[in-house]
Amino acid sequence: MKRDYLLDQTTFERLCTRYETTPDLMRSPSRAAVLARKRQAIMYLMHKVLKIDSTIVARQMNRDHSTVLYGAEQHEKRMQL
């Protein structure tokens, strides 16, 4: 089942609002810890919880799909601590 790209875009924007950031900041190349953690949390929610394909999440966030997989995994590990 293919997901609607606009639905995924809206989901991404809503999650950015929830984490008190903007889509532009989440797409930026910044590696600041506060932004990286928020970015990984959004990756986790979109990919693991909402089951959006990693390539679609990557496209939304200007990242590679492997970065999405790694970020979601890192967030999951932090939640288990």
Secondary structure, DSSP 8 states (H G I E B T S, - for coil): ----HHHHHHHHHHHHHHTT--HHHHHS----HHHHHHHHHHHHIIIIIS---HHHHHHHHTS-HHHHHHHHHHHHHHHH-
